[in-house]
């Protein structure tokens, strides 16, 4: 018989408390910044005492380290080319990328703050997420354009998506997720991306999206 272990089992009370602490910290760090958020604020948001929080995490920095351990854009990664790129498929990729941003708004805000502060883990994770998007758009665009053209269009689309997301975050503030999921916003972004991709120039057999 295996010796008993003190490690918490999946979905134990301890695991749930850690998850609640991480979720609360992600929101507070994203809105206020890491340095401006106190351990007491995190504990109060979760309904714990400072001592109870320190039972799960030794420091605020340890909470931040745990925050970086989240899934990447799995929905984006699952979109692999299955033929020549169409505008419908292009919209699917754009929607998956925007949905990842909407679902992880606080996390991404925190990532930008920490990158500006010199956090190397945050910078590496941002690069990882951008590499995933770059690969997905690049592989699809390469089905209808020469490699160099596909690369140029990919970088232009990534710059556009980053720019419109940052602008919407500034305008919508706390309502970014809802605003980014609105049909009007998605339609505008689809049109801008289609204008950059210009699939009709490759004889892809599709009509450009309405602007």
N, C-alpha and C positions, 0 to 999 in steps of 0.2 A: 504493500500500500504506500502510496506517495505521502510524504510528510505534509502536514497541514500548512497552508500558506495564509499570510495576512493580507495578500493583495486583494483589493476590492474586486468583486465580481462585476460583469457587465450590467449596466443599468442600476448599480447600487446607489444608495443615498449619496455616498461620497462622489461618485461619478456625476450624478445629477447636479450636485452643488458646484463642482468644478465647471460644468457646462454653463450653469447660470452665471457664475463669476466671469467666465470668459465672454459670454454674451453681453453682460453689463459693461465690462471693461471695453469691449470693442466699440460699443455705442458712445461711451464717455470719452475714450481716447480719440475717437473719430471726430466728435463734436468740439471737444475742448483742447485736445492735444495731450500727449503723454505727460509732459512736465506739469501741466496745469491741473491734472486730475490727481486726487489723493486716494489713498487706500480706503480711508473712511467713506468717501463718496461711493466707491465701488461696493463696499460692504453694506452701506445703507440702501443702495439700489436693489441689492439682492435680499436684504432683510437679515443680514448676518452681523455679528459683532466683529470688530477688528481681529480679535483672537481667533475666532472661527475661520475667518478668511486666511489668516496666516497658517492655519492647520493644513490648508490645501496648497498654498503658495508661500514661499519664504520671503518674497519681495515683489514689489510692483514690476520690476524688470523681468521676473520669472513669469508673471502673467502675460507680459508683452511677448515673451518668447513662445508661450503656448498659443498666442493668437495667430502666429504665422503658420501654424500647423492646420491649414484648412484645404479642402479640395480645390483644384484648379477648375477651369471651365470645361467640365466633362461633356456638356452638351455641344460645345464647339469642337472638341477633339473627336467626337463621334461622327462629325460630318466629313466624310471622305469622298473624293470624286468617284462618280459612277457613270461618267459619260461627259459630253461637252457641257460646259457651264451654261446655265440659263439664268435669266433674271429672277425666276422663282427661287432657284437654288441660292442665288446671291442674297436674296432677301432673307432666306432661312439663316444664313451665316450671320448676317447683320443682326437679326433678331436674337440669335443665340448669344452674340457678343454683348448686345445691349441688356439682355436679361441677366447675364452674369453681373454686369455693373449694377443693375437695379437691386438684385438679390444680395449684393455684397457692398452696399453703399458705404456703411460705416467702416468696414474693413479697408476699402480702397482709399477713403479719405485719410485714414490713419496711415496707410502705406505711403501716401504722398507726403504727409507731415514728417514721417520718420526718414524718408529718403532725403528730404531737405535738411534734416538734422544729421545726416551722415550715417544712418543705419544701413550696414552692408547687407544684412539679411533681407530687409525690405527691398533694397535695390535689386538683389538677385531674384526675388520672387516676382517683382514687377517685370524684370527681363524675361523670366520664365513664362509669364502670362502673355507678354507681347510676342514671344517666340511661337507660342501656340497659335495665336491669331495669325501671325505672319505665315506660318506653315500652312494653315487651313486656307487662307485666302490665296496664297501663292500656288498651292497645288491645284486649286480649282481654276484660277486664271490661266495657269499653264496648259489647261486642256484646250484653250482657244487662242492663246497668244504665244509668241516666242518667249523664251525664258527671260530675256532682259526686259521686254515690255511687261511681262507678268510681274516682275519684281518691282518695277517703277510704279505700276498701278497699285500693287499691294501696299507699298509705303505711303502712297497718297491716300489710300482708303484708311489705313491705320491712323494717319495724322488727322484726317477728317473726324473719325469716330472719337478719338481722344479729345479733339477740340470741341465738338458739339456736346460731349458728355460733361466736360469741365464747365462749359458755359451754362448748361442746364443746371448743374449743381449750384452754381452761383445764383442763378435766377430763382430756382425752385426751393433752395435751402433744404428744409426738413422734408419736403414733399418730392424729392428727386425720384424716388422709385415709382411713385404714382405718375409723375409727369413723363418719365421716360417710357412708360407703358401705354401712354395715350396713343390712339390710332393716328391722330394728327401729327404727333412728333415722329412716329415710326414711318408714316408716309413721306414726310419731308426727308428723313434720312435715307430712305430707300431711293428717293429721286436723286439725291446728291451722290450717293454711291454709284447708282446706275450711270450718272453723267461722267463719273471718273472712270468707270470700267469700260463703258462704250462697247458693249458686246456686239452691237450691230456692225461695228467696223471689222470684226473678225469673221463676219459671215456666219454667226452662230445660229442663224435661223430664228431669232427672237426680235421682238420689238422693244425699243427702249421704254423704260418706265415713264409714266407721265410726270412732268415736273411740277 
